[in-house]
C-alpha cells in the first residue's frame, strides 16, 4: 500500500489493528470445528497419513534417510550419499519425472548435512508416492549418470 505521507501513520495503525487477531468468521469456524470434534478427527487423519507415508519412505529409502526423531511429519531429510553430487541427483530425478528442489541458497553448504528434503505429503496418492520413491531408490542405487566435471 502506498499512502500519502500525511496518512502514513494512520495507515500503518489501521493495518496493524486489522491483523492483531483472527477474523471473527475464522474464529467461529474454528470454534465449531473444536466443538463438533471434527478438528481432532482431522488431526488424527493427518497423523495417520503421515505415519503411513513415512512407513513407505522407510521401506524404500530407509538406508538413506535420516531417522525420525519424533512424531512423523510429511517431510524427510535425505543426505546426499557419498560419491554423489547434488546437481546430478536433482537432474537424474528430473529426467525420471521427479521434481526435487535443491537446498535453498541460504542453507549452509556443509558436506556432512547437504541433502534434499523429501515432501511425502504432496503426491496425490500413496501409490504415486511409492512409485516416485521407488524410482528415486533406483537412481540412488545406480552409478551417478551425469558428471559436470
Beta strands, then each sheet from edge to edge (+ up, - down):
strand 1: 75-79
strand 2: 115-119
sheet 1: 1+ 2-
end
